[in-house]
Amino acid sequence: MKKYITIPRPIEEQLVRAQEIRESDFLDELPNSDHVVGVAYDPKKGTARLGAGKEAQTGGVGDFIVQDAEGTLSIMKREVFLATYQPT
């Protein structure tokens, strides 16, 4: 996962690690070494899922899997991620 930092705003900066969900995540043999542990990849639907039930988060190609400073994983839509973070 690459490192990103929040885009400067009047809020406190936060360093996160993130990995973009790519088409190759669903084409390669499952699981592969680029997969984030704890995220389920569904090649039939082309989605990555984190969690289960009502708390589950899903994302598709172009979205980002984000790990905050405490180690918590989440999935963010591409537009939201790019408006919030920039590479370090």
Jmol script that loads the backbone (N, CA, C; Angstrom):
load data "model"
ATOM      1  N   MET A   1       0.843  -1.177   0.000  1.00  0.00           N
ATOM      2  CA  MET A   1       0.000   0.000   0.000  1.00  0.00           C
ATOM      3  C   MET A   1       0.889   1.241   0.000  1.00  0.00           C
ATOM      4  N   LYS A   2       0.492   2.250  -0.774  1.00  0.00           N
ATOM      5  CA  LYS A   2       1.217   3.508  -0.811  1.00  0.00           C
ATOM      6  C   LYS A   2       0.755   4.403   0.324  1.00  0.00           C
ATOM      7  N   LYS A   3       1.580   5.396   0.668  1.00  0.00           N
ATOM      8  CA  LYS A   3       1.227   6.352   1.714  1.00  0.00           C
ATOM      9  C   LYS A   3       0.622   7.603   1.092  1.00  0.00           C
ATOM     10  N   TYR A   4      -0.422   8.131   1.728  1.00  0.00           N
ATOM     11  CA  TYR A   4      -1.096   9.356   1.305  1.00  0.00           C
ATOM     12  C   TYR A   4      -1.307  10.229   2.525  1.00  0.00           C
ATOM     13  N   ILE A   5      -1.449  11.529   2.304  1.00  0.00           N
ATOM     14  CA  ILE A   5      -1.723  12.467   3.394  1.00  0.00           C
ATOM     15  C   ILE A   5      -2.901  13.333   2.977  1.00  0.00           C
ATOM     16  N   THR A   6      -3.686  13.777   3.953  1.00  0.00           N
ATOM     17  CA  THR A   6      -4.834  14.617   3.625  1.00  0.00           C
ATOM     18  C   THR A   6      -4.375  15.882   2.923  1.00  0.00           C
ATOM     19  N   ILE A   7      -5.185  16.352   1.986  1.00  0.00           N
ATOM     20  CA  ILE A   7      -4.910  17.603   1.297  1.00  0.00           C
ATOM     21  C   ILE A   7      -5.046  18.715   2.325  1.00  0.00           C
ATOM     22  N   PRO A   8      -4.083  19.654   2.362  1.00  0.00           N
ATOM     23  CA  PRO A   8      -4.128  20.708   3.393  1.00  0.00           C
ATOM     24  C   PRO A   8      -5.460  21.454   3.406  1.00  0.00           C
ATOM     25  N   ARG A   9      -6.058  21.502   4.553  1.00  0.00           N
ATOM     26  CA  ARG A   9      -7.311  22.203   4.819  1.00  0.00           C
ATOM     27  C   ARG A   9      -7.250  22.671   6.261  1.00  0.00           C
ATOM     28  N   PRO A  10      -8.266  23.363   6.696  1.00  0.00           N
ATOM     29  CA  PRO A  10      -8.228  23.809   8.089  1.00  0.00           C
ATOM     30  C   PRO A  10      -8.477  22.687   9.102  1.00  0.00           C
ATOM     31  N   ILE A  11      -8.208  21.448   8.706  1.00  0.00           N
ATOM     32  CA  ILE A  11      -8.332  20.319   9.628  1.00  0.00           C
ATOM     33  C   ILE A  11      -6.945  19.706   9.825  1.00  0.00           C
ATOM     34  N   GLU A  12      -6.811  18.888  10.813  1.00  0.00           N
ATOM     35  CA  GLU A  12      -5.541  18.229  11.091  1.00  0.00           C
ATOM     36  C   GLU A  12      -5.226  17.212   9.991  1.00  0.00           C
ATOM     37  N   GLU A  13      -3.978  17.221   9.516  1.00  0.00           N
ATOM     38  CA  GLU A  13      -3.573  16.259   8.503  1.00  0.00           C
ATOM     39  C   GLU A  13      -3.531  14.861   9.102  1.00  0.00           C
ATOM     40  N   GLN A  14      -3.845  13.881   8.284  1.00  0.00           N
ATOM     41  CA  GLN A  14      -3.829  12.498   8.722  1.00  0.00           C
ATOM     42  C   GLN A  14      -3.137  11.661   7.658  1.00  0.00           C
ATOM     43  N   LEU A  15      -2.146  10.894   8.073  1.00  0.00           N
ATOM     44  CA  LEU A  15      -1.430  10.006   7.170  1.00  0.00           C
ATOM     45  C   LEU A  15      -2.163   8.674   7.116  1.00  0.00           C
ATOM     46  N   VAL A  16      -2.424   8.190   5.904  1.00  0.00           N
ATOM     47  CA  VAL A  16      -3.068   6.890   5.709  1.00  0.00           C
ATOM     48  C   VAL A  16      -2.269   6.105   4.676  1.00  0.00           C
ATOM     49  N   ARG A  17      -2.543   4.829   4.617  1.00  0.00           N
ATOM     50  CA  ARG A  17      -2.026   3.979   3.545  1.00  0.00           C
ATOM     51  C   ARG A  17      -3.232   3.614   2.688  1.00  0.00           C
ATOM     52  N   ALA A  18      -3.010   3.534   1.381  1.00  0.00           N
ATOM     53  CA  ALA A  18      -4.134   3.225   0.499  1.00  0.00           C
ATOM     54  C   ALA A  18      -3.676   2.437  -0.710  1.00  0.00           C
ATOM     55  N   GLN A  19      -4.597   1.660  -1.230  1.00  0.00           N
ATOM     56  CA  GLN A  19      -4.349   0.897  -2.447  1.00  0.00           C
ATOM     57  C   GLN A  19      -5.578   0.989  -3.329  1.00  0.00           C
ATOM     58  N   GLU A  20      -5.355   1.356  -4.584  1.00  0.00           N
ATOM     59  CA  GLU A  20      -6.458   1.441  -5.536  1.00  0.00           C
ATOM     60  C   GLU A  20      -6.880   0.031  -5.936  1.00  0.00           C
ATOM     61  N   ILE A  21      -8.183  -0.168  -6.074  1.00  0.00           N
ATOM     62  CA  ILE A  21      -8.710  -1.447  -6.552  1.00  0.00           C
ATOM     63  C   ILE A  21      -8.570  -1.430  -8.076  1.00  0.00           C
ATOM     64  N   ARG A  22      -7.883  -2.447  -8.616  1.00  0.00           N
ATOM     65  CA  ARG A  22      -7.604  -2.496 -10.052  1.00  0.00           C
ATOM     66  C   ARG A  22      -8.272  -3.704 -10.696  1.00  0.00           C
ATOM     67  N   GLU A  23      -8.438  -3.643 -12.004  1.00  0.00           N
ATOM     68  CA  GLU A  23      -9.003  -4.778 -12.739  1.00  0.00           C
ATOM     69  C   GLU A  23      -8.185  -6.037 -12.504  1.00  0.00           C
ATOM     70  N   SER A  24      -6.873  -5.884 -12.418  1.00  0.00           N
ATOM     71  CA  SER A  24      -6.003  -7.053 -12.247  1.00  0.00           C
ATOM     72  C   SER A  24      -6.254  -7.764 -10.916  1.00  0.00           C
ATOM     73  N   ASP A  25      -6.859  -7.070  -9.948  1.00  0.00           N
ATOM     74  CA  ASP A  25      -7.196  -7.722  -8.677  1.00  0.00           C
ATOM     75  C   ASP A  25      -8.205  -8.845  -8.893  1.00  0.00           C
ATOM     76  N   PHE A  26      -8.957  -8.773  -9.986  1.00  0.00           N
ATOM     77  CA  PHE A  26      -9.992  -9.767 -10.254  1.00  0.00           C
ATOM     78  C   PHE A  26      -9.602 -10.738 -11.363  1.00  0.00           C
ATOM     79  N   LEU A  27      -8.526 -10.431 -12.098  1.00  0.00           N
ATOM     80  CA  LEU A  27      -8.085 -11.286 -13.197  1.00  0.00           C
ATOM     81  C   LEU A  27      -7.054 -12.303 -12.753  1.00  0.00           C
ATOM     82  N   ASP A  28      -6.260 -11.932 -11.775  1.00  0.00           N
ATOM     83  CA  ASP A  28      -5.208 -12.814 -11.286  1.00  0.00           C
ATOM     84  C   ASP A  28      -5.797 -13.937 -10.443  1.00  0.00           C
ATOM     85  N   GLU A  29      -4.976 -14.938 -10.217  1.00  0.00           N
ATOM     86  CA  GLU A  29      -5.392 -16.036  -9.350  1.00  0.00           C
ATOM     87  C   GLU A  29      -5.697 -15.492  -7.956  1.00  0.00           C
ATOM     88  N   LEU A  30      -6.789 -15.932  -7.385  1.00  0.00           N
ATOM     89  CA  LEU A  30      -7.187 -15.469  -6.053  1.00  0.00           C
ATOM     90  C   LEU A  30      -6.690 -16.449  -5.002  1.00  0.00           C
ATOM     91  N   PRO A  31      -6.184 -15.995  -3.864  1.00  0.00           N
ATOM     92  CA  PRO A  31      -5.759 -14.611  -3.620  1.00  0.00           C
ATOM     93  C   PRO A  31      -4.409 -14.362  -4.266  1.00  0.00           C
ATOM     94  N   ASN A  32      -4.060 -13.082  -4.443  1.00  0.00           N
ATOM     95  CA  ASN A  32      -2.722 -12.777  -4.944  1.00  0.00           C
ATOM     96  C   ASN A  32      -2.015 -11.863  -3.956  1.00  0.00           C
ATOM     97  N   SER A  33      -0.721 -11.685  -4.139  1.00  0.00           N
ATOM     98  CA  SER A  33       0.086 -10.967  -3.160  1.00  0.00           C
ATOM     99  C   SER A  33      -0.256  -9.486  -3.052  1.00  0.00           C
ATOM    100  N   ASP A  34      -0.954  -8.931  -4.043  1.00  0.00           N
ATOM    101  CA  ASP A  34      -1.345  -7.518  -3.984  1.00  0.00           C
ATOM    102  C   ASP A  34      -2.643  -7.292  -3.203  1.00  0.00           C
ATOM    103  N   HIS A  35      -3.351  -8.352  -2.885  1.00  0.00           N
ATOM    104  CA  HIS A  35      -4.612  -8.209  -2.159  1.00  0.00           C
ATOM    105  C   HIS A  35      -4.358  -7.767  -0.721  1.00  0.00           C
ATOM    106  N   VAL A  36      -5.256  -6.943  -0.230  1.00  0.00           N
ATOM    107  CA  VAL A  36      -5.184  -6.471   1.151  1.00  0.00           C
ATOM    108  C   VAL A  36      -5.839  -7.521   2.040  1.00  0.00           C
ATOM    109  N   VAL A  37      -5.132  -7.944   3.076  1.00  0.00           N
ATOM    110  CA  VAL A  37      -5.661  -8.944   4.006  1.00  0.00           C
ATOM    111  C   VAL A  37      -6.898  -8.377   4.688  1.00  0.00           C
ATOM    112  N   GLY A  38      -7.972  -9.154   4.724  1.00  0.00           N
ATOM    113  CA  GLY A  38      -9.212  -8.724   5.354  1.00  0.00           C
ATOM    114  C   GLY A  38     -10.247  -8.236   4.355  1.00  0.00           C
ATOM    115  N   VAL A  39      -9.853  -8.113   3.081  1.00  0.00           N
ATOM    116  CA  VAL A  39     -10.770  -7.677   2.034  1.00  0.00           C
ATOM    117  C   VAL A  39     -11.081  -8.878   1.153  1.00  0.00           C
ATOM    118  N   ALA A  40     -12.379  -9.101   0.880  1.00  0.00           N
ATOM    119  CA  ALA A  40     -12.799 -10.208   0.026  1.00  0.00           C
ATOM    120  C   ALA A  40     -12.976  -9.687  -1.398  1.00  0.00           C
ATOM    121  N   TYR A  41     -12.330 -10.332  -2.354  1.00  0.00           N
ATOM    122  CA  TYR A  41     -12.384  -9.938  -3.761  1.00  0.00           C
ATOM    123  C   TYR A  41     -13.307 -10.898  -4.500  1.00  0.00           C
ATOM    124  N   ASP A  42     -14.313 -10.369  -5.197  1.00  0.00           N
ATOM    125  CA  ASP A  42     -15.277 -11.191  -5.932  1.00  0.00           C
ATOM    126  C   ASP A  42     -15.092 -10.949  -7.428  1.00  0.00           C
ATOM    127  N   PRO A  43     -14.408 -11.869  -8.134  1.00  0.00           N
ATOM    128  CA  PRO A  43     -14.164 -11.654  -9.555  1.00  0.00           C
ATOM    129  C   PRO A  43     -15.431 -11.683 -10.405  1.00  0.00           C
ATOM    130  N   LYS A  44     -16.464 -12.386  -9.971  1.00  0.00           N
ATOM    131  CA  LYS A  44     -17.713 -12.444 -10.741  1.00  0.00           C
ATOM    132  C   LYS A  44     -18.424 -11.091 -10.742  1.00  0.00           C
ATOM    133  N   LYS A  45     -18.423 -10.415  -9.599  1.00  0.00           N
ATOM    134  CA  LYS A  45     -19.083  -9.111  -9.481  1.00  0.00           C
ATOM    135  C   LYS A  45     -18.125  -7.949  -9.729  1.00  0.00           C
ATOM    136  N   GLY A  46     -16.818  -8.217  -9.681  1.00  0.00           N
ATOM    137  CA  GLY A  46     -15.830  -7.162  -9.841  1.00  0.00           C
ATOM    138  C   GLY A  46     -15.840  -6.190  -8.675  1.00  0.00           C
ATOM    139  N   THR A  47     -16.062  -6.737  -7.471  1.00  0.00           N
ATOM    140  CA  THR A  47     -16.108  -5.894  -6.278  1.00  0.00           C
ATOM    141  C   THR A  47     -15.158  -6.411  -5.200  1.00  0.00           C
ATOM    142  N   ALA A  48     -14.782  -5.495  -4.341  1.00  0.00           N
ATOM    143  CA  ALA A  48     -14.012  -5.826  -3.146  1.00  0.00           C
ATOM    144  C   ALA A  48     -14.912  -5.501  -1.964  1.00  0.00           C
ATOM    145  N   ARG A  49     -14.975  -6.392  -0.987  1.00  0.00           N
ATOM    146  CA  ARG A  49     -15.875  -6.214   0.150  1.00  0.00           C
ATOM    147  C   ARG A  49     -15.080  -6.285   1.444  1.00  0.00           C
ATOM    148  N   LEU A  50     -15.453  -5.411   2.346  1.00  0.00           N
ATOM    149  CA  LEU A  50     -14.824  -5.344   3.664  1.00  0.00           C
ATOM    150  C   LEU A  50     -15.935  -5.462   4.691  1.00  0.00           C
ATOM    151  N   GLY A  51     -15.840  -6.442   5.571  1.00  0.00           N
ATOM    152  CA  GLY A  51     -16.873  -6.636   6.589  1.00  0.00           C
ATOM    153  C   GLY A  51     -18.020  -7.469   6.058  1.00  0.00           C
ATOM    154  N   ALA A  52     -19.076  -7.554   6.891  1.00  0.00           N
ATOM    155  CA  ALA A  52     -20.228  -8.373   6.529  1.00  0.00           C
ATOM    156  C   ALA A  52     -21.514  -7.717   7.027  1.00  0.00           C
ATOM    157  N   GLY A  53     -22.611  -8.170   6.490  1.00  0.00           N
ATOM    158  CA  GLY A  53     -23.921  -7.682   6.922  1.00  0.00           C
ATOM    159  C   GLY A  53     -24.124  -6.213   6.637  1.00  0.00           C
ATOM    160  N   LYS A  54     -24.839  -5.546   7.535  1.00  0.00           N
ATOM    161  CA  LYS A  54     -25.172  -4.128   7.357  1.00  0.00           C
ATOM    162  C   LYS A  54     -23.944  -3.226   7.408  1.00  0.00           C
ATOM    163  N   GLU A  55     -22.877  -3.712   8.036  1.00  0.00           N
ATOM    164  CA  GLU A  55     -21.649  -2.918   8.188  1.00  0.00           C
ATOM    165  C   GLU A  55     -20.701  -3.082   7.005  1.00  0.00           C
ATOM    166  N   ALA A  56     -21.033  -3.945   6.049  1.00  0.00           N
ATOM    167  CA  ALA A  56     -20.135  -4.224   4.933  1.00  0.00           C
ATOM    168  C   ALA A  56     -19.949  -2.992   4.054  1.00  0.00           C
ATOM    169  N   GLN A  57     -18.730  -2.829   3.566  1.00  0.00           N
ATOM    170  CA  GLN A  57     -18.403  -1.779   2.611  1.00  0.00           C
ATOM    171  C   GLN A  57     -17.944  -2.462   1.329  1.00  0.00           C
ATOM    172  N   THR A  58     -18.378  -1.954   0.183  1.00  0.00           N
ATOM    173  CA  THR A  58     -17.950  -2.524  -1.087  1.00  0.00           C
ATOM    174  C   THR A  58     -17.395  -1.428  -1.984  1.00  0.00           C
ATOM    175  N   GLY A  59     -16.512  -1.834  -2.857  1.00  0.00           N
ATOM    176  CA  GLY A  59     -15.937  -0.913  -3.824  1.00  0.00           C
ATOM    177  C   GLY A  59     -15.623  -1.649  -5.100  1.00  0.00           C
ATOM    178  N   GLY A  60     -15.446  -0.897  -6.158  1.00  0.00           N
ATOM    179  CA  GLY A  60     -15.124  -1.474  -7.451  1.00  0.00           C
ATOM    180  C   GLY A  60     -13.825  -0.910  -7.981  1.00  0.00           C
ATOM    181  N   VAL A  61     -13.529  -1.240  -9.230  1.00  0.00           N
ATOM    182  CA  VAL A  61     -12.300  -0.785  -9.872  1.00  0.00           C
ATOM    183  C   VAL A  61     -12.233   0.743  -9.805  1.00  0.00           C
ATOM    184  N   GLY A  62     -11.096   1.253  -9.348  1.00  0.00           N
ATOM    185  CA  GLY A  62     -10.886   2.695  -9.230  1.00  0.00           C
ATOM    186  C   GLY A  62     -11.086   3.221  -7.822  1.00  0.00           C
ATOM    187  N   ASP A  63     -11.854   2.505  -7.005  1.00  0.00           N
ATOM    188  CA  ASP A  63     -12.040   2.914  -5.614  1.00  0.00           C
ATOM    189  C   ASP A  63     -10.776   2.562  -4.828  1.00  0.00           C
ATOM    190  N   PHE A  64     -10.696   3.035  -3.575  1.00  0.00           N
ATOM    191  CA  PHE A  64      -9.498   2.830  -2.766  1.00  0.00           C
ATOM    192  C   PHE A  64      -9.808   2.089  -1.470  1.00  0.00           C
ATOM    193  N   ILE A  65      -8.900   1.194  -1.105  1.00  0.00           N
ATOM    194  CA  ILE A  65      -8.911   0.562   0.212  1.00  0.00           C
ATOM    195  C   ILE A  65      -7.953   1.394   1.053  1.00  0.00           C
ATOM    196  N   VAL A  66      -8.445   1.913   2.178  1.00  0.00           N
ATOM    197  CA  VAL A  66      -7.684   2.852   2.995  1.00  0.00           C
ATOM    198  C   VAL A  66      -7.457   2.258   4.383  1.00  0.00           C
ATOM    199  N   GLN A  67      -6.236   2.410   4.884  1.00  0.00           N
ATOM    200  CA  GLN A  67      -5.909   1.994   6.246  1.00  0.00           C
ATOM    201  C   GLN A  67      -5.462   3.233   7.007  1.00  0.00           C
ATOM    202  N   ASP A  68      -6.198   3.589   8.081  1.00  0.00           N
ATOM    203  CA  ASP A  68      -5.846   4.791   8.837  1.00  0.00           C
ATOM    204  C   ASP A  68      -4.700   4.499   9.812  1.00  0.00           C
ATOM    205  N   ALA A  69      -4.293   5.518  10.551  1.00  0.00           N
ATOM    206  CA  ALA A  69      -3.149   5.399  11.461  1.00  0.00           C
ATOM    207  C   ALA A  69      -3.346   4.337  12.534  1.00  0.00           C
ATOM    208  N   GLU A  70      -4.604   4.061  12.888  1.00  0.00           N
ATOM    209  CA  GLU A  70      -4.895   3.042  13.900  1.00  0.00           C
ATOM    210  C   GLU A  70      -4.973   1.642  13.305  1.00  0.00           C
ATOM    211  N   GLY A  71      -4.869   1.535  11.976  1.00  0.00           N
ATOM    212  CA  GLY A  71      -4.924   0.235  11.313  1.00  0.00           C
ATOM    213  C   GLY A  71      -6.298  -0.162  10.821  1.00  0.00           C
ATOM    214  N   THR A  72      -7.296   0.700  11.002  1.00  0.00           N
ATOM    215  CA  THR A  72      -8.657   0.403  10.567  1.00  0.00           C
ATOM    216  C   THR A  72      -8.767   0.521   9.057  1.00  0.00           C
ATOM    217  N   LEU A  73      -9.354  -0.493   8.413  1.00  0.00           N
ATOM    218  CA  LEU A  73      -9.548  -0.485   6.972  1.00  0.00           C
ATOM    219  C   LEU A  73     -10.917   0.064   6.612  1.00  0.00           C
ATOM    220  N   SER A  74     -10.989   0.745   5.477  1.00  0.00           N
ATOM    221  CA  SER A  74     -12.265   1.190   4.926  1.00  0.00           C
ATOM    222  C   SER A  74     -12.125   1.260   3.412  1.00  0.00           C
ATOM    223  N   ILE A  75     -13.245   1.328   2.720  1.00  0.00           N
ATOM    224  CA  ILE A  75     -13.242   1.472   1.272  1.00  0.00           C
ATOM    225  C   ILE A  75     -13.847   2.837   0.951  1.00  0.00           C
ATOM    226  N   MET A  76     -13.147   3.604   0.123  1.00  0.00           N
ATOM    227  CA  MET A  76     -13.600   4.948  -0.253  1.00  0.00           C
ATOM    228  C   MET A  76     -13.784   5.020  -1.759  1.00  0.00           C
ATOM    229  N   LYS A  77     -14.856   5.689  -2.172  1.00  0.00           N
ATOM    230  CA  LYS A  77     -15.070   5.942  -3.591  1.00  0.00           C
ATOM    231  C   LYS A  77     -13.928   6.807  -4.107  1.00  0.00           C
ATOM    232  N   ARG A  78     -13.551   6.601  -5.349  1.00  0.00           N
ATOM    233  CA  ARG A  78     -12.419   7.283  -5.963  1.00  0.00           C
ATOM    234  C   ARG A  78     -12.513   8.799  -5.825  1.00  0.00           C
ATOM    235  N   GLU A  79     -13.668   9.376  -6.141  1.00  0.00           N
ATOM    236  CA  GLU A  79     -13.838  10.826  -6.121  1.00  0.00           C
ATOM    237  C   GLU A  79     -13.607  11.396  -4.721  1.00  0.00           C
ATOM    238  N   VAL A  80     -14.114  10.716  -3.717  1.00  0.00           N
ATOM    239  CA  VAL A  80     -13.957  11.173  -2.328  1.00  0.00           C
ATOM    240  C   VAL A  80     -12.492  11.062  -1.912  1.00  0.00           C
ATOM    241  N   PHE A  81     -11.862   9.936  -2.244  1.00  0.00           N
ATOM    242  CA  PHE A  81     -10.462   9.743  -1.877  1.00  0.00           C
ATOM    243  C   PHE A  81      -9.581  10.820  -2.498  1.00  0.00           C
ATOM    244  N   LEU A  82      -9.720  11.051  -3.800  1.00  0.00           N
ATOM    245  CA  LEU A  82      -8.868  12.017  -4.486  1.00  0.00           C
ATOM    246  C   LEU A  82      -9.118  13.452  -4.032  1.00  0.00           C
ATOM    247  N   ALA A  83     -10.314  13.743  -3.537  1.00  0.00           N
ATOM    248  CA  ALA A  83     -10.612  15.079  -3.012  1.00  0.00           C
ATOM    249  C   ALA A  83     -10.084  15.257  -1.595  1.00  0.00           C
ATOM    250  N   THR A  84      -9.742  14.144  -0.949  1.00  0.00           N
ATOM    251  CA  THR A  84      -9.329  14.179   0.450  1.00  0.00           C
ATOM    252  C   THR A  84      -7.828  13.992   0.638  1.00  0.00           C
ATOM    253  N   TYR A  85      -7.199  13.157  -0.164  1.00  0.00           N
ATOM    254  CA  TYR A  85      -5.803  12.771   0.042  1.00  0.00           C
ATOM    255  C   TYR A  85      -4.937  13.082  -1.167  1.00  0.00           C
ATOM    256  N   GLN A  86      -3.642  13.235  -0.909  1.00  0.00           N
ATOM    257  CA  GLN A  86      -2.637  13.370  -1.960  1.00  0.00           C
ATOM    258  C   GLN A  86      -1.441  12.503  -1.572  1.00  0.00           C
ATOM    259  N   PRO A  87      -0.680  12.008  -2.575  1.00  0.00           N
ATOM    260  CA  PRO A  87       0.495  11.187  -2.245  1.00  0.00           C
ATOM    261  C   PRO A  87       1.507  11.973  -1.432  1.00  0.00           C
ATOM    262  N   THR A  88       2.241  11.282  -0.565  1.00  0.00           N
ATOM    263  CA  THR A  88       3.279  11.936   0.242  1.00  0.00           C
ATOM    264  C   THR A  88       4.568  12.001  -0.534  1.00  0.00           C
TER     265      THR A  88
END
end "model"
wireframe off; spacefill off
backbone 0.3
color backbone group
